[in-house]
Amino acid sequence: MTVALRRVLPYALFVVLPVAVVTTMFVVGVVTGPLALDFDTELYPQAKELLAGHNPWPRAIWPPLAAAVAAPFTILPPTAAGMAFGLAGLACTAGALWLVGMRDWRVYGVVGLWPPVLGDIRIGHLTPLLCLLAAVVWRYRDRPLGAGLSLGLACGVKFFLWPLGLWLVACGRVRAAAIGAAVAVGSVLLVAPFAPLDDYVRTLRKVSSRFDQDSYSLFGFLTQLDLSETAARAAALTVGATLLVLTWRRASFTLAIASALVLSPIVWFDFYALACVPLAIARPRLTAIWFLPLVTWGLPNSGIDTDPIWGVGRELAVFAIVLFVAARGEPSADGGRARPRRDLSPSGVTT
């Protein structure tokens, strides 16, 4: 029985339990409705308006690329579309792990239990798509078109991932970074035919000023601890700038992700699902660190009315540790291959 239990237990923990939890999440979401809140109330109707020839901007906060991603789901009624959107998100997260080389099937089960991953099912923030695009940038970093296009699309959906462009430049992938910048700028300009860019930017600023103090960001945490906005923003910018410098000096993909999360004006709970990508690169086998995000169970999508220390602080501490471990174990951008060292002997033979 002991031998049988050892054989069965991994499948129970890493297959049956995640499937049961995800299924329960879908059932509860459908019953209480809506399943994917922001998708149902923002992305879905915005895409419907656009397809009907109406102009959703500048009042709409999602950029045109995000509406394009949501457009195929509009052939379904809202509830079915939310379910399909959630399943597509899980597939994107799994695809991201696969692209960066994760072959330990148990990790897929653990990540399926990560609260930020499950949280995106109930909110629909396109974070799984960002995970997939970030993984493509890493996987195809030696292919300027593939990496640049993926980076540009990611920034076109949510601009806060721009530090990945700095990482590409630091790795010597300047062409990829240039392509990414061009695609990102082009995606922003897609708003121009619908509304003046300054009006759209003004709408985004209003949203940022409304929610930045209640998000799972360093700035939000400090302001919830009653630090002044000026001091909190200065602290967040200092930490973000430090991470950017380290990203450049170490050519670190992980630190680029960390910089993006620190410098983003708003960081929702599900944004931390991005941490699974650099962690999979650094820890391609199941280890204890993969279980650490499970201690964030029970936290809401935003920091509104959340205890700053036990809520927002717990989220920040957990994923700071996860990203620190990922940064320590991250291979170099060339796959960990050592650079040739030139022998200084008279023969001049390269070793």
N, C-alpha and C positions, 0 to 999 in steps of 0.2 A: 504493500500500500504506500509505503514511503517513496519507493521508486516511481510508482504511478502518479503520486501527488506531485513529485518534482517535474514530471513530464507535462502534467496538465496545468499546473499553476501558472507558468509563463503565458499560456494561451488565454487563461482566465483573466490575468492581469492586463495583458497587452493587446488582447483582441476583444474578448467578451465584454469587459468592463468599459473600454472606450466606446464600443458600439452602443452599449446600453445607455451610457451617459449622453452621447450625441443624439440618440433616438429620443430620449426623454426631453432633451433640450428642444428638439423640433416639435414634439407633441405639446409641450407646455407653451411654446411660442405660438403655435397655431391656435390653441384653445384660448389663451389670454389675448393674443393678437396685439399689434402685428408681429409677425415673426422677426423680420429685419426692419427695425424702426426707421433708420435714416434712408434705407433703400426704399421702403414703402412710402414714406412721406416726402422724400426729396428726389432721389435718383429716378425712381420709377415714373412719377408724374412729370419730371423734367424731361425725360427721354420721350414720353408720350407727347408732350407739347411740341418738342422739336420735330418729331416724326409727322405731327399733324400740321406742320408749317407755322406754328406759333413761336413767338420769341420769349423764352423763359428768363432772359437776362435783362438788366443787371441784378434783379432781385434773387435769382438762383445763385447759390454759392458754389455749386460744383462746376468745374471747367468742362468745356465741350468734350474732351477725351473721356471723361468719366461718364458723361451722358451717352457717348457712343458705346462704351462697355455695357451699359445697362440696356441699350436699345434692343438687343436680341431677346431679352427676357420679357419685353412688353407684348409678345405674342401670346403670353400666358396671362390668366387672371392674376390679380395681386397676390393672393395666398400661394398659389402654385409657383408664381414667379419668385416669391421669397424663399420657398423651399429649394427651388432650382439654384437660386443665387447662393444659398448657404452651402449646398452640396458642391457647387463649383468652387467656392472658397476653400473647402476642405481639400478638393483635388489640387488646387493651386498650391496650398501649403505642402502637401505631399510631393508635388512636382518640384517644388523648390528644394526640399530635402534631397530628393533623388538627383537633381542636377548638380549639387555640390558634393555628391559622392556618398551619401548616406545609404548603406546597404544593410544595416542592422534593423530588422523588422520591428524589434521591440521599441525602438526610439519613435517610430511612427505612432505606436499606441500611446506612449507617454505624452508626446506632443499633442495628440488628440484630446488629452485631458488638461492641457494647459488652459487656464482660465482666459488669457487673452485670445487664444485661438477659438475657444468656444464662444467668447464674448462677441466676436465678429459675426457669428451666426445671428445673434439677436440684435445687432446694430447695423451691419452692412456698410462698413467703411472702406471697402476695397483693400484692406490691409493684406489679405492673402495674395491678391494680385501684385502688390508691391513686393511681397516676399519672393514671388516667382520672378519678377523682373530683376530684383537685386541679385538673385541666384544666377540669372542669365548673365548679368554684368560680370559676376565673378567667373563663371564657367567659360565664357567666351571673351575674356579680357584681352586675348591675343588677336581677336578678330574685330577690327575697329567698327565695322558696320553693325555687327551683332551687339557688341557691348554698348556702342554709342546710341543705337536705336532704342535699346532696352532702357538705358539711363534716361534718354529724352522722354520716352513714354511714361516712365515712373514719375519724373518731375512734372510731366504734363497732367498727370492724375493728381499728385500731391507734391508740391514743389519742395517740401522739406528734405527730400532725399538728395538734394544737390551736393552735399559733401562727398558723395561717391564720385563726382566729377573730379574733385581735388585728389581723391585717392588714385584715380586713373592717371592723372598728370604725374603724381608722385611716383607711380610705377613705370613711367615712361610711355604710357599709352595716350599720348597727346591727341592723336587723330580721333580716337574713340571719344575722348572728352569733348573735342570740338564738335563732333557729330551730335553728341548728347546735348550740348548747349544749343546747337542750331534747332534740333527737334523740339526742345523744351520751349525756346522762344517762339517757334512756329505754332506750338500748341496754345500758347497764351494769346497769340495774335488771332486765333480762331474766334475769339470773343468779339473782335472788332466789327465784323459784319452785323452783329446783333445788338451791340451796345458800346458806348464809349468806354475805353479801357479804364479811365479814371473813375467812372461810376462803378465799374465792377470792382476795382481795387478798393474803393470806398466801402462797398458792401462787405468785402472780406475783412476790412479793418474793424467794421462794426461788430462782426461776428467774433473776431479775435478779442476785442476789448470786452465783449460780453462774457466770454467763457475762459479766457486765459488764466484767470485766478482759480478756476475750479477744475483745472485739468491736472493730469498726472505728470506734470513737468516740475523741474527744479524751481522755476519761477512760481508756479502755483503752490508748491509746498511751502516756500518761504513766505509768501503772502498770507497763506493760511495760518502761519505761525505768527502773524501780526507784524511781520517786517514790512517796512514801507515799500511801495511799488518801485521807487527809484533804487533802493538798496537791493531789493530782490532781483530786479532786472540786471543791475550791474554785476551781481554775483553770478547769475545764470550766464550772462555774456562772457564773463571772465572764464568760467569753467568751459563753456563752449569753445572759446578762442584757444584755450589750452589744449583741448582735445583736437582741434583743427591743426595746431602746430605739431602735435604728436602724430596725427594722421599723416602729415607731410613728411616728418622726419623718419617715421618707421614704415611708411607706405602700408598702413594698416587698414584693411577693409573693415574690421571690427570697430576700430576707433572712428571710422567715418560714419558708421551706423550710430554709434554712441553720440557723436557730434550732432547728427541730425535730430536725435531725440531730445537732446539738451537745448538746441537752438530753435526747435519748432515752436511757434507761438502757442499752439494748442497741442497737447498730447493726450489722446484718449486712451483708455485702458487697453484696448485691443492693439494699439500701435506697438506694444512690446512683444507681440508675436514675431516681429522682425528679428528678435534676438535668436530665434531658432536657426536662422541661416548661418551667421558666423559661428554659432556654437557647433553646428553640424560640420563645419569646415575644420574646426579645432578638435572636436571630440566625435569622431565618426563611429564610435561604439558606445553602448549604453554604460554610463557611469553615474555616480550619485548626483552630479550637477544637473542632470536632466530632470530630476525630481524636484529641485528647489522651487521652480515657479508654481508648483502645486500649492504652496503655502499662501498664494494670493487668492485662493478660493473665497468667495463671499463678497468680494469688492465690486461695487457698481461700475458702470462704464465711465462715469465722471466722478470728480472729487467733490461734487456738491453735497453738502451736509455729511461729508465723510470725515472721521477723525483724522486730522492731518498726520499725526505720528503713526498711529496704528493702521491707517488706511493708505494715504498717499505716500507716507514715509516707508511703509512696508513694501509697496510696489517699487519705489525707487531703489531701496536697499537690495531687494532680491535681484532685480535685473542689472544693477551695478555689479553685483557679484558675478552674475552669469556672463556679462560682457567682459569683465576683468579676466575670468577664466578663459573665455574665448580668445581674448587678445594675447594672453600668455602662450596659448597653444597654437596660434594661427601660423600656418606655413607662409613662406614668402610668396609673393605674387607670381614667381616663376615656377611654383610648384615645389619649392623647397630644395631645388637643385643648387649645389654650391657653385659659385662662380670660379672659373679657372684661375689659378694662382700662378703668376709668372716666377720661375726660378731665377734667382739672382746670381747663379753660378756662371762661370765664364762661358759654358756651353750654351746658356740661354734657353734651355729646354723648358717648355711649358709643362707644369705638373698639375 
